[in-house]
Amino acid sequence: MLKVDVKSALMKAKGDKVSGSVYVRSFDYRFTKSGDPFVTGYVSSQGCIINFKVWREAIEGFRSLIAVSRVIAISGVIDTWNNIPSIVFESVKADSFGYTPLDFLSGYDRDKLEETFYGVLENTSPKVRSLVNKIIDGPVKDRFFTEYAAKLLHDACPGGLAHHTIKMLRLAKTMVDNDDRLLPFSDLIYVGVVCHDIGKVREFCMGEYVKNSFISHSEYGCEMMYEIKEYIVDLFDEAFFYRLLSIIRGHHHVYEVKAKTVYAYIVHLIDMIDSQATMFMDNLDSHAYKEMVNGEKPTEHFDEIYYY
């Protein structure tokens, strides 16, 4: 039994059979309105994801297998809701091929990420590079270049955190290069971009939330800055330190933790540009966008049809 080709499964019709090994990216136990239990979640492979559901007698088998490994063998059928396909697991058993999660994940090359990241930083000041080297050092360095940027939404793969940060640094440079008024604050903006998601090295482990992650990566990021506060203040000044905290804490600009400074809001906008655009393209790659020609032939029109 081979791996399920998720991209092909997304293009299958309702009722089509699917079988093979899958990597369960996430899952949740729920109940229907009538009180019947079911499991829902996502399986992923090489950057594509598809929803799955487990009903009735297959639930206990799923529960026992998933406690041992996120890679399981399934046999199921395609179902659709609002033209979005999902796999209903009819039976589950242990994977017999020795697959690991990495066999299903399309991550970024670690060496290339490092080369690109530090290459982009060459355009920044010596102070910025000194601080970044202080922050991304030792165990943090390994985590930064291998961790996910998100659980599911964007750059949700090994190396996604560094990749997301690199793209944001390039966007930040474009903004600074095109508005001289930002030049006096460029060090803060660049460091803010590097650090805005740095707390994810403590919030995640290979894209999965860990203990105490409910405080969010923003708080973990601030915690990491407090651990080297003296170094940051000596290198820049105290105002720089607290402005950096405001960027980390407010870069989502939601709920009560909104961006409180211009710099925090600029980093928020840069973050949104990359994460939203990446999420948009990921959705085009990952879901079945179909148009029925003459009522029967499915064709892909990624540039014309957008169901989100």
C-alpha positions as CSV (number, residue, x, y, z in Angstrom):
1,M,0.0,0.0,0.0
2,L,1.5,3.3,-1.1
3,K,1.0,6.8,0.1
4,V,-2.3,8.5,-0.7
5,D,-1.7,11.2,-3.4
6,V,-3.5,14.0,-1.8
7,K,-3.4,16.3,-4.8
8,S,-5.0,13.5,-6.9
9,A,-7.6,12.8,-4.1
10,L,-8.6,16.5,-4.2
11,M,-9.7,16.0,-7.9
12,K,-11.7,12.8,-7.3
13,A,-15.4,12.7,-7.5
14,K,-17.8,11.9,-4.7
15,G,-17.9,8.2,-4.0
16,D,-14.5,7.5,-5.4
17,K,-12.4,5.1,-3.4
18,V,-9.1,6.1,-1.7
19,S,-6.6,3.9,0.1
20,G,-3.0,4.1,1.2
21,S,-0.8,5.5,3.9
22,V,-1.5,9.1,5.1
23,Y,0.1,11.6,7.5
24,V,-2.5,13.0,9.9
25,R,-1.6,16.7,10.1
26,S,-4.2,17.6,12.7
27,F,-7.4,16.1,14.2
28,D,-10.1,16.8,16.7
29,Y,-12.8,14.7,18.4
30,R,-16.3,16.2,18.1
31,F,-20.0,15.4,18.3
32,T,-22.8,15.9,15.9
33,K,-26.0,17.8,16.9
34,S,-27.6,14.4,17.7
35,G,-24.7,13.5,19.9
36,D,-22.9,11.0,17.7
37,P,-19.1,11.1,18.0
38,F,-16.8,11.7,15.0
39,V,-13.2,12.7,14.2
40,T,-12.3,15.5,11.8
41,G,-9.0,16.9,10.7
42,Y,-6.5,17.1,7.8
43,V,-4.1,14.8,6.1
44,S,-1.3,16.3,4.1
45,S,1.3,15.3,1.5
46,Q,3.9,17.4,-0.3
47,G,2.2,20.7,0.4
48,C,-1.4,19.6,-0.3
49,I,-4.0,19.1,2.4
50,I,-7.4,17.5,2.5
51,N,-10.0,17.2,5.2
52,F,-10.9,13.8,6.6
53,K,-13.6,12.4,8.9
54,V,-13.9,9.2,10.9
55,W,-17.3,7.9,11.9
56,R,-18.7,5.2,14.2
57,E,-16.8,1.9,14.5
58,A,-13.6,3.3,12.9
59,I,-13.1,5.9,15.7
60,E,-11.7,3.5,18.3
61,G,-9.2,2.1,15.8
62,F,-8.2,5.6,14.8
63,R,-7.8,6.6,18.5
64,S,-5.5,3.7,19.3
65,L,-3.3,4.1,16.2
66,I,-2.9,7.9,16.4
67,A,-1.6,7.6,19.9
68,V,1.4,5.7,18.5
69,S,2.0,7.4,15.1
70,R,0.6,10.2,13.0
71,V,1.2,8.0,9.9
72,I,-1.5,5.4,9.4
73,A,-3.0,3.3,6.6
74,I,-6.5,4.0,5.6
75,S,-9.2,2.9,3.2
76,G,-12.0,5.3,2.5
77,V,-14.3,7.2,0.1
78,I,-14.5,10.7,-1.2
79,D,-17.3,12.9,0.1
80,T,-18.0,16.5,-0.8
81,W,-19.6,19.5,0.9
82,N,-19.9,22.9,-0.9
83,N,-17.7,21.4,-3.7
84,I,-14.9,20.8,-1.2
85,P,-13.8,17.1,-1.1
86,S,-12.9,15.2,2.0
87,I,-11.9,11.6,2.7
88,V,-14.2,9.5,5.0
89,F,-12.0,6.9,6.6
90,E,-14.0,3.6,6.5
91,S,-11.1,1.5,8.0
92,V,-7.8,2.3,9.6
93,K,-4.7,0.2,10.4
94,A,-1.1,0.6,11.2
95,D,1.2,1.7,8.4
96,S,3.4,-1.2,7.3
97,F,5.9,0.7,5.0
98,G,7.8,2.5,7.7
99,Y,6.9,5.9,6.5
100,T,7.7,8.9,8.8
101,P,6.0,12.4,8.7
102,L,9.0,13.7,6.8
103,D,8.1,11.4,3.9
104,F,4.9,13.5,3.5
105,L,6.2,17.0,4.1
106,S,7.6,19.3,1.4
107,G,9.9,21.5,3.5
108,Y,12.6,24.0,2.5
109,D,16.3,23.2,2.1
110,R,18.0,24.1,5.3
111,D,21.3,25.1,3.8
112,K,19.7,27.3,1.1
113,L,17.5,29.0,3.7
114,E,20.5,29.9,5.8
115,E,22.4,31.2,2.8
116,T,19.5,33.3,1.7
117,F,18.6,34.6,5.2
118,Y,22.1,35.8,6.0
119,G,22.5,37.1,2.4
120,V,19.4,39.3,2.8
121,L,20.8,40.5,6.2
122,E,23.9,41.8,4.4
123,N,21.8,44.8,3.3
124,T,21.2,45.7,7.0
125,S,23.5,47.6,9.4
126,P,26.2,45.9,11.5
127,K,24.1,46.5,14.7
128,V,21.2,44.6,13.1
129,R,23.4,41.7,12.1
130,S,25.0,41.6,15.6
131,L,21.6,41.4,17.3
132,V,20.2,38.8,14.9
133,N,23.3,36.7,15.5
134,K,22.7,37.0,19.3
135,I,19.1,36.0,19.0
136,I,19.4,33.2,16.4
137,D,22.2,31.3,18.0
138,G,22.7,27.8,19.5
139,P,19.5,25.8,19.8
140,V,17.4,28.7,18.6
141,K,19.2,28.7,15.2
142,D,18.4,25.1,14.6
143,R,14.8,25.6,15.6
144,F,14.4,28.8,13.5
145,F,15.6,27.1,10.3
146,T,13.5,23.9,10.7
147,E,10.2,25.1,12.4
148,Y,6.9,25.7,10.7
149,A,5.6,29.3,10.2
150,A,2.0,28.1,11.0
151,K,0.0,25.0,11.9
152,L,-2.0,25.0,8.6
153,L,-2.4,28.5,7.1
154,H,0.9,29.5,5.4
155,D,4.4,28.1,5.1
156,A,3.1,25.2,7.2
157,C,6.2,23.0,6.6
158,P,9.7,22.4,7.8
159,G,11.7,25.6,7.3
160,G,8.5,27.7,6.9
161,L,9.4,30.1,9.7
162,A,12.7,31.1,8.2
163,H,11.1,31.2,4.7
164,H,8.3,33.5,5.9
165,T,10.8,35.7,7.6
166,I,13.0,36.0,4.5
167,K,10.1,37.1,2.4
168,M,9.1,39.7,5.0
169,L,12.7,41.1,5.1
170,R,12.6,41.5,1.3
171,L,9.3,43.4,1.6
172,A,10.7,45.5,4.4
173,K,13.7,46.5,2.3
174,T,11.4,47.5,-0.6
175,M,9.4,49.8,1.8
176,V,12.6,51.3,3.2
177,D,14.1,51.8,-0.2
178,N,11.0,53.5,-1.5
179,D,10.4,55.9,1.4
180,D,13.4,57.8,2.9
181,R,11.3,58.7,6.0
182,L,11.7,55.1,7.1
183,L,15.5,55.1,6.9
184,P,16.0,56.4,10.5
185,F,13.8,53.4,11.7
186,S,15.1,50.7,9.4
187,D,17.1,48.9,12.1
188,L,14.0,48.6,14.2
189,I,11.9,47.4,11.3
190,Y,14.4,44.8,10.2
191,V,14.9,43.4,13.7
192,G,11.2,43.6,14.3
193,V,10.6,41.5,11.2
194,V,13.2,38.9,12.3
195,C,11.8,38.7,15.8
196,H,8.0,39.1,15.2
197,D,7.5,35.3,15.0
198,I,10.7,34.1,16.8
199,G,8.6,32.9,19.7
200,K,7.3,30.1,17.4
201,V,10.5,28.2,18.2
202,R,9.0,27.8,21.7
203,E,5.3,27.7,20.7
204,F,5.7,24.9,18.1
205,C,7.4,21.6,17.6
206,M,7.3,20.7,13.9
207,G,4.1,22.7,13.5
208,E,2.4,21.2,16.5
209,Y,1.5,23.3,19.6
210,V,3.4,22.3,22.7
211,K,2.7,22.7,26.4
212,N,1.8,26.3,27.5
213,S,1.6,27.4,23.9
214,F,-1.7,29.1,24.7
215,I,0.2,32.2,25.7
216,S,1.1,32.6,21.9
217,H,4.4,33.1,20.1
218,S,4.1,36.8,20.7
219,E,4.5,36.4,24.4
220,Y,7.3,33.8,24.0
221,G,9.0,36.2,21.7
222,C,8.9,39.0,24.3
223,E,10.2,36.5,26.8
224,M,13.2,35.8,24.6
225,M,13.9,39.5,24.3
226,Y,13.8,40.0,28.0
227,E,16.4,37.3,28.4
228,I,18.9,39.5,26.4
229,K,17.5,42.9,27.4
230,E,20.8,44.2,28.6
231,Y,22.5,43.3,25.3
232,I,19.8,45.0,23.2
233,V,19.9,48.2,25.4
234,D,23.7,48.4,25.2
235,L,23.7,47.9,21.5
236,F,20.8,50.3,20.8
237,D,19.0,51.9,23.7
238,E,16.1,51.3,26.0
239,A,13.6,52.9,23.7
240,F,14.6,50.5,20.9
241,F,14.1,47.6,23.3
242,Y,10.5,48.6,24.2
243,R,9.6,49.5,20.6
244,L,10.8,46.0,19.6
245,L,8.6,44.5,22.3
246,S,5.6,46.5,20.9
247,I,6.3,45.0,17.4
248,I,6.4,41.4,18.7
249,R,3.4,41.8,20.9
250,G,1.2,43.8,18.4
251,H,2.2,42.4,15.0
252,H,-1.2,40.5,14.7
253,H,-3.1,43.8,15.4
254,V,-6.1,41.9,16.8
255,Y,-8.3,41.9,19.9
256,E,-6.8,44.0,22.7
257,V,-3.2,43.4,21.6
258,K,-3.2,45.9,18.7
259,A,-0.1,47.6,17.2
260,K,0.5,50.6,19.4
261,T,3.3,52.2,17.4
262,V,3.8,53.0,13.7
263,Y,6.7,50.5,13.5
264,A,4.5,47.7,14.9
265,Y,1.8,48.5,12.4
266,I,4.3,48.5,9.5
267,V,5.5,45.1,10.5
268,H,1.9,43.9,10.8
269,L,1.2,45.1,7.3
270,I,4.3,43.3,5.9
271,D,3.3,40.2,7.8
272,M,-0.2,40.3,6.4
273,I,1.0,40.8,2.8
274,D,3.1,37.7,2.9
275,S,0.9,35.4,5.0
276,Q,-2.3,36.3,3.1
277,A,-0.7,36.0,-0.4
278,T,1.0,32.7,0.6
279,M,-2.2,31.3,2.0
280,F,-4.1,32.3,-1.1
281,M,-1.7,30.5,-3.4
282,D,-1.5,27.5,-1.0
283,N,-5.3,27.2,-1.3
284,L,-5.1,27.2,-5.0
285,D,-2.6,24.4,-4.9
286,S,-4.3,22.4,-2.2
287,H,-8.1,22.4,-3.0
288,A,-10.2,21.2,-5.9
289,Y,-11.2,24.2,-8.0
290,K,-13.3,22.7,-10.8
291,E,-15.5,23.8,-13.5
292,M,-17.9,21.4,-15.2
293,V,-17.7,21.6,-19.0
294,N,-20.8,20.3,-20.7
295,G,-21.9,19.1,-17.4
296,E,-19.4,16.3,-17.0
297,K,-15.7,17.1,-17.7
298,P,-13.8,18.6,-14.8
299,T,-11.1,21.1,-15.7
300,E,-8.8,23.3,-13.6
301,H,-9.0,27.1,-14.0
302,F,-6.9,28.4,-11.2
303,D,-6.6,31.8,-12.7
304,E,-10.3,32.2,-13.3
305,I,-12.2,30.5,-10.5
306,Y,-11.7,31.2,-6.8
307,Y,-13.8,29.5,-4.2
308,Y,-12.5,30.3,-0.7
